[in-house]
Amino acid sequence: MWVLARRFSRGSARIGGKTAILGQTWVRIYLMANIEALKAVNDPMLFRFVTSLTRRQKEAIFLFLDLSVATVALLLALALNGQTRVDADTLLDIAPLAGAILLIGAGLSTVMGLPKIKLNAYETRGIVLTAIFAVLVGASGAALDMVAGRPVPVEVFVIFSSLFLVFCAAWRILLRQWLIDIYRKGHQHIRLLIYGAGRTGQQLVAALKSDYDAHPIAFIDDNPTLQSLRVSGLPVYAPSKIKGLVAEKQIDRVILAMPSISQPKLARIAHGLRQVGCEVHALPSFAELVGKGELRKRAVPVSLDELLGRNRLESELPGVSHAYSGRRILVTGAGGSIGSELCRQLIACKPHCVVLLDHSEHALYTVEKELREIGGDLGIVPVLGSVLDDETVRRVIAENGIDVILHAAAYKHVPLVECNALPGLKNNVIGTRMIGEAARDAGVERFILVSSDKAVRPTNVMGASKRLAELVIQDLATRSEHTRFSMVRFGNVLGSSGSVIPLFEEQIERGGPVTLTDPNVTRYFMTISEAARLVLLAGSFSRGSDVFVLDMGKPVPIKKLARQMIEGAGHSVKDDANPDGDIEIRITGLRPGEKLHEELLISSDMLTTPHPKILRAQEGCLSEIEMATALKDLRRAISTLDEELAREVILRWVERAEDEAHDPRESASV
């Protein structure tokens, strides 16, 4: 410390204009040397003592500390000056001068209002004011000494001013940090991990430095040049360290402080954070907060476990890399919610290539761009087309040597398909038949159909179309020598397009009302990640003609879900018990073809799989002749635009299949 002090004094004497910079260096040295000592004496009694002090008592303590460090600075200045001999006689000679300096310092400090500056607000401006104060006190001492006959060299006052500045700033910064630590230990606070060490992240840390309820622990950033450095006083780690940091540092919340990055990259980051075990929130830029630009929509802060009505299963579902590593995979509907998540999870399996088929140009562009960012050298082949284009489908399978097909392309919005029955049946049934036959003829190893719980005893066209698609795949499976056909059936997917969660979020953001078809309606829910993992597992477990379902727990009452989301957004529910509430839940009545309760199984016969949460259903199917007749009638209805005939086909053959499901032996004998 003495060597550092001597170097500082010489530097300050020679480079007067850079004294403030050197002073900041001294502050850091002083803090590093003393902060742990102050933390060691932290005690609940200190919290009670600090919070009991009045404003006047605090100002008196601050003034006393300023005068104390002035005395220390003067003594050190004398000791560091090589021309002055520090002994009893010298100290007696300068005692009157020291007393005068202290009086002047007390007066200047009071006039300039230094004791009135709150420690929480002591930043750069406070340091500048302290520097002016230190220079004025030093100059006053030099002037008095000159009047008294100059017994003290002028260099002493230069050193004194520099040291006085450092000590005044240091004790304030040190005490400020110590008091924040005391208050945080006296309050319950949230421990934050900030993803993004850029301007918004730094502004957030600066805003939270004096906050007792939130405590930033570290930064996460993708930029390798920032990793292992410290930004705004916090260490910066790579994204791969997040899971360990959450456990080690007891992180409560991850804040995404990257408002300017692209939506695909945000989606990728959010995907990676789904299993960290704490809340994840997105932060807009501070420019947006003050009205510059449009605020992004906030996620409603309700935990996934609350929405699902059970614990998430991602960690319980095994990995499937072995089944897809080195394979050539075709994903239909690759731009949709399920299709795009399948593609993301396939990237980790290191396939040879992934072929993306979608009829939406924008959706295909978005998913291709994201996958190229995260896939490295992996082959990504985007194909703009429809599963109804038989020539294109067969050409894509042949040219890319496809080994596995994941068929997620479908129209799934119940009311829309109900109003557009013929296009829905054509896409969901005929399209499945076309791509299934193309897979069989090309000798594809595995074909997995993504189905829906609405296919079980359907009451709407969409559900019936998915059930007919299942029957198509079961029929192909019975006559396929090389391709293993299977299906996976699950309930509503959180956050998928057309699902209830985004609708409720939009209605809550508008201030309501939140619309509900019936107060007693229930649904099964699962995350997009769970759904995609289940589809991939189905392919690895498939033996042919399998229907896989996930143990999804109990169905969730939608009215309870709506209430959770309203209250989670900080609003109250407006109802008879609370007429002054913020947002009303309005009952609109069941839509055509909508069920009160969805099911996952047609029959109760179940078989186990290698995983206890995944079951294999035993369900009947149509015979080859019956399936051919059903498809022939359906094609005729579609070609003649006869919707009534199409609905008759549904009623006849889906009901027939449901009857067969109750007696598999009878089905096998048809």
N, C-alpha and C positions, 0 to 999 in steps of 0.2 A: 504493500500500500504506500509506504514512504517513497519508494522508487517511482511509482506511478505519479504520486503527488509532485515530486520534484520535476519529472518530465512535463507534467501539465503546467507547472508554474513557469518553466522556461518557455514552453510553447506559447503561453498566454502573454508573456512579456514581449515576445518577438512578433507574434501574429495577433495583434489586438482584434482585428476584424473577424477572426475565427474562434474567438473565445466561447461563443454560444455553442458551437459545434462540439468543442472539447468538453464543454460543460455537460452536454447531453451524454457524452461518453462516460464522464465521471458519474453521472446519475445511474447509468446502467451498472457500472462497477459497484457502486454503493448498494444498489438494490440487490444484486446477486450475492453480495457479502452478508446482507442483513435480513433478507425477507424470510429465510427459513427460521432464523432465530426468533423473529416476531411470531411466526406461525406456531412455533413450539409452545408459546405461552398463551395461546388462544384457549378460552375457557368460557363456559356458559355465564359465569359471573361477569366476564368482560362485556358480554352482550347486554346484560341488564344494566351495567354501569354506563356504557356508551349511549344506550337509548334513553337514559335518565337525565343526561346533560342538557342544560338549557342552551340557547343560542349565545347568550352573553358569556357563559362559562366556557363554551368552545372558543369564542373569540379571545378570551383571556389566555387560554392554553396555547392558541396559535401565536399570540404575541410573545408569550414567554419563550416558546420554542425558537422564534425568530431571533430574539435577543440572546438566547443561549448559544445558537450556532454562530451569531456575530462574534461573541467572545472567543469561541473555539477558532473561528476563521482568522481573527486577529492574531491569536497566539501562534497558529500554524504559519501565517504569513511572516511573522517575525522569525520563526524557526527556519523556514525555507529560504529566507533571504540570506545570502552568504556574507553580507556586509554588516549584519547586526549580531551582536553577542547577546544571547538570551540568558540573563542571570537576574538575581533579585533586584539589583540596582536599576537595571533597564526596565523591569516590570513596574517598579515604583515610579520611575520617571514618566512612563506612558500611562499610568493609572488614570490621571485626570483626563487625558486624551481619550482613553477607552470609555470612561464614564460619559464624556460628551458624545462620543459616537453612538453609544447605546441610547442616550436621550434623543439624539437626532433620529436614530433608527426607529425608536418607538413613535416619535411624532410623524415621520414620513409614512410608516406603515399604517398608522391610523388614518392619516389624510388620504392616502392612496387606496385605502379599503382592503388591504391584503388579508387581514383576519376575517373579513366578511365573505371572501371567496369560498364557496362550498367546495369541499374536496372532490365531490362527484363531478363538479364542473371545471376542475383544474386541469386544463389541457394546454395547448400551444399558447393561447392568449395569456393564460395565467403565468406561464414561464416568461413570456416577453415582459409582462408587468413586473415580475420578480427581478428580471435582469435590469430594468430601469431603476428599480428600488435599490439594488445592490450597487449600481454605478453611482447613484446619487449619494448613498451613504459613504462609499469610498472616497468620492470627490469631496464631500463635506469634511471627512477626516483629514484628507490631504491639505485642504484649505486651512483648517484649524491648526494643523501642525506647522504650516508655513508661517502663520501669524505668530505662533509660539517660538519660532526660531529654527525650525527644521531639525529636531533631534532624531527624527525617523526618516530613512531614505524613501523616496517617492515610490520605488519598486514595491515596497511593502504594501502600499495601498492598492497597487495594481493587482498583486497576488491576493490581497484581502477581498477585493471586489469579486474576483473570479471565484475564489473559494466560497464566499458568502452566497453568490448566485447558485453554485452547485449545491451547497448544503440546504439552502432555503427550498430549492426545487426538490431536492432528494427527499427531505423529510416529509414534504407534502405528498409526493407520489408514493413513497413507502407507506405512510400512514393511510393514505387513500386505499391502497391495495389491501392493507391489513384490515381496515374497517369493513371493506367489501367482503373479505373472507369471514370476518366475525358475523356480519349480517347473513351471509349465505348459510353459515353453520347454525344460525338461529332460526332460519326459515327453511321450509321445504322448497327445493328448487329443481328445475328440469335441466338435465344434462344433455347438451346438444352436440351433434356431429354435423358440421356444415359441409355439404357437397358443393364445391365450387369456391376456389380461393381467388376469384376475380373481384371486380369492383363491388358487385352486389354483396358478395360474401364478406368482404372487408368492411363495407358499410354496416352490415348486420353486426359484426363483432364490435365495431366501434359503438354502435347503439346499445349493445348489451354489456359493455364494460362495467357500467355502474348499476346494472340491474341485479336485484337480489333473487328474482324468481327464475331466471334463466341463466345458465352458465355454459358458454361455448367451451368445448374440450379440445377439439382439433378440426382441421380441414381435411377434406378428401378432394383430390383433383386428378384429372386424367393427364395433365401436363407433366411429363417426366422431369422437366427442368425444375419444377417447383417441389417435387417430392423429396423428402428429407430436409427441406429448408423450413424456416419459420416465417410465417406471414401474419402481420398484426399480432405478434407475440404467441401464435399458436403453431404447433407442428403440422406439416402437411404430409398426408399419407396417400398411398396408391389405393384405388378402389378395391383391390384384392384383399386389403387389410380390414375392410369394413366389419366383416362378421366377427373377427377376433377383437376388434376395438369395442364393438357393442357389448361383448361379454366382459372384456377386461376392464373397460372404463365405466361400465354400468350406464350405457347411453340410453336415454329415454326416448329421444326423437331425432330423426335425421331430417335436416332442412335442405331442400334442393334450391340452392341460390344461383341458378343459371337461367334467368328469364329469356335470354337471347338465343339459346341453342334451338336447333330444329326439333320438331315434334317427334320424328323417328328416333332421334338420339335420346330424347326424354323418355320415350317408350322403352328403349333398351335399358336405360339406367333404372327406370321404375321396375322393369322385369327382374333386374339383378338384385333389387332391394326387397323383393317380396318376402324373402325368408330371413330377414335380419332380426326379426323378433321385437321390433319397436315401431312406433308410429313414423310415417313418412309424410312430410308436408312440402308443398311447393311454395316458393316465395317470389312474388313479382319484383321487378326492379323498383328502386326508390323513385325513379322518374315517373313510372306508371302510377305509383301511390299518390303523387301530387298532381296527377291529371294529365301527364304527357303520355299519350298513347292509351290504348284500351286495356283495362284490367283483364287478365285471364280468369277463366272460370275456376273457382276453388273446388277442390274435392271436399265432399261432405265428410267430416271427421268421425265416421262410425267404423269401428274395427271390423275386419273381415269375419272374425269369429262370430260377432253379433249378427251380421248379415246372413251368414251361413246357418246359424243355429247349431253349430258344432265346431270342433277344431279343424283346422285345415289339414289336408292329407299329403301335401307335396313331399314333406320329409318322410312320410311313411310309404310312399310309392317307390319301388326300386328303380334303379337306372336301367336304361335300355340301349346303351351304346353298342353292345355286342350285336344287336339285331339289325342295326342300320349302318354300322361302320363299313365304309368302302362300297356301299350300295348306291345304285342309281335310282332316285326316288322322284316320283311325280306327285305333286300336291294340287288337286283341283280346288277351285275357290280359294286360291292362295292369298288373295287380297282381303278376305273376310277376317272376322274376329278369330275364329278357330283355326282357319287355314294359315294365317300369318303367325299365330303362336306355335303351330306345329312346325313351321319353317324355322322359327327361332330355336326351338328345342332340338330340332334335327341338326342344327349347326354344331352343337356340342357333341353330337354322335360321330362327327367327322365322316359323313358320307362321301362318295366319290363326286356326286353332283346332285343338285336339287333343281327340278324343272317346275316352274311356277305357271299354272294355267288359270287364267281369270278373264272374264269378258269385260271387266271394268278397267279402262285404260289408267285412270287415276289410281285406283287401288293397286294395280299391278306395278305401276311406277313407284309408288310409295314403299311397298314391301321389298321390291328389288333393290331400291336405294339403301334401305336399312340393312338388308342382308349382306350387301356388298361391303358395307362399313364394318360389320362385325364378323363376316365370314372369311376374311383374309383371301387366300388363294383358292378357296372352294369354288367349284364351278356352279354358277347360277345362270339358269336358262329361262328367261321370261317368254311366255307364249301368250299372245293376246288372242283368245278364242273361247268358244263355248263347248261344253261337253256334248251338245247336240250336233256339233260339226264332226260327224263320224270320220271323214277323210282326214281332217286335221289331227284328231285324237290318235288315229292309227299311225299317221306319219310321225308324230311326236314320240310315241312309244317305240317305234322301230328305229328312228334315227338316234335316239338316246339310249337304246338298250335298257329300258326301264326294268328294274327288279321288283320294286314295291310301288303300289299306288295307294295314296291316302285320299279318299273321295269325300271332300268337305263341301263341294259346290251344291247349293240348294237354295230355293226360296223358302224362307222360314217364318215370315211375318204372318201370323194367323189371320188378322182381318184383311190384309191385302190379298192373300192367296184365296180367301173365301170369296172376295169380289172378283178375282181373276182366276177362276178355277182351272180353265183350260191351259193357260201358260204355266201355272203352278204344277199341274199334273205332267205336262210335257217335259218340263225341266227336271222335276224331281224323280219321275218314274222312267220315262223314255230315255232321258239323259243318263240315268244310272244303268239302264239296260245296255245302252250303246257302249259306254266306257267299260262296263263289265265284260261284254262280249269281246271287245278289243283286247282287254287284258288276257282273257282266256285264250284267244286265238294267237296272241304273241307269246304265250308261255310265261307271263309275269309270275314271279314266285308268290307274292302275297297281295291281296286286295282288301282294304279295310274301309267299310262304309261308316260314315259318321251319321248316326240316327238321333232320334229324339224321344223323350218320354211321351210326347204327344202321339206317337205311333201306337201306344197301348190303348186298345178300345177307343179309337178316335171318334170324336164328335165334330170334327171340322175337316175341311179339304186338305189343309196342310198336314195334319196328323195322318189322314188316310193316305196321302201321297208318300209319306215317309214309311208307312207300313207296307204299302205296295212295293216301295224300293227295297225294303228288307226281304219281302217275298221273292223279288227278282234275284237278289243275291243268294238267298237260300236255294233257289232253283238252279242257278249257275253252279253252286257248290256241289250239288248232287251229281252233276255231269262233267265236272272238271277233273282232268287227270293230273295237271301240273300246278295249277293256281289254287292256293288256299284262300277261300273267301271267308270273311268274317265281318261282324257288325259290332259297333259299340253304341250303347244307348245311355244317355244321361239327361238331366233336367236343365233348368235355366242356367245360363252362364252369366256371371256378374260382369257387367261392363260391355257385353257384346252389343252389336248394333241392333236396335229394336227392343232391347231388354228393358225391364221396368226400372232398373237403377238409374240409367241416364235420363229417363223420362222424369222420374221423381226429382233428380238433381235440377233439371231445367225448370220444373214447376216451382221448386223451392226458391231458386234464384230469382224467378219472376215475382215471388211473393205469394204464390198459391193461386187457386186451390190445388191440392194434390188429389188427383182423380183415382178412384178405386172402383173396380167393377162390382164387387160384392164384399161386404164386411167379413164373410167367412171363407173367402178364397185362400188357398194355400198353394205353395209351390216348393219343389226341391231346388236348391241352389248349389252351384259349385263355381270355383274360380276358373278362369281361362287356363291357368297353368295346370290345374287338376284335370280339366277336360282334355287338354292336349296330351298330357302324360298317359291318361287312360287309353286314348286312341293308339298311342305308340306301343303301350303294353299289350293291347289287344292283338297287334300284329305279331308280337314276339310269342304270345301264348297260343296263337291260332292253330287249330287242327283241321278247320274246314267247317263251314256252316254254323259258326259259333255266334251267339248273341251275348256280349259281355255287358254287365251293369256294375256300377260302383255303389258300395254301401254308403249312401249319402245322409244317413241319420234320419231325423224326423223332418217332415215338410215344414216350411216356415210360413206362419200367417202373414199375408201381405199387409194387412192393416197394422200389425205390430212393426213390420219393416218400415212402413211409411212414417209411423210415429217416431221410431228411432232416428230416422234420417232428418226429420223436422227438428227434433230436439238436439240432435248432434250438430246441426247447423246454427244452433244458438237461438232458436225460435221456440215458441210454445204452440201447442195444438189448440185451435179454436173449435170448441164443441159446446154441448149443453152445460157441461160442468165448468167450462171456462169460456164464457161468451166473449171475453176481452182478449182471447188468444190471438196469435199472429197469423197462423196459416190453418185453413180449414181442410179437413179430409172429406171430399165430396164423393158420394156413391153414385155411379152412373149406370149401373146395371150390367149384367153379363152380356158380352158381345156375341153375335151369332157363332155357334160352334164352340164356345168357350166352356171349359169345365170348371167346377168349383175346386176339385182336387185332381192332381195328376198322379199317374201310376208309372212304375218302372217295369212291372212284370205282367205278362198275360196269364201265365200259369204259375203255380207255386212250386213246380219242380225245378230245383237248383242243383248245380254241381259246383264243386270248389275249383279253384285255380291255384297256381303256385303262390298267390298272395291272398291273405285272408280278407282284404277289403274289396276284392274283385271277385264277382261270381259269374258263372256261366249258366244262362237260362236254357231250359229245354222247351222248345216251342214247335208246334206243328207248322207245316207248310203246305202249299198247293202242289198237286201233281204236275208233271210236265205238260200234260194236255190241258189241265185247268189254267196253268200259267200262260200258256200260248193263247188260249181262248180269251183270257182277261186282257192280255196285251193287244190282241187283235181288235177287240171291242173298244178298247181305250184309244187306239190309233184312229179307228173309224170316227169316234166321237170328236177327236181333236181335229182331224182333217175336214170334217163337215161342220165344225164349230157348233156341235150339238152338246151344250152344257148339261142338259137334262139327261142325255144318254150317259155322259161321263159320270154323273152322280149315281146313276143306276149301276154302272160298273163298280163303283166304289162300294155301294151298299151290298151288292151281290157277293163280290169276291173277298172283300175285307172281312165281312161278316162270316163268310165261309171259312176263311183262315182262322178267325177267332174261335169258331166252333171246333176246328181241328186241333187247336192248341190245347183244348181240355182233354184230348185223348190222343197222345202221340202215336199209339199203336195203330189206331184207325187211320191216322194220316199216313203212316208208313205203308199201309196196305192199299191205298188208293191207286 
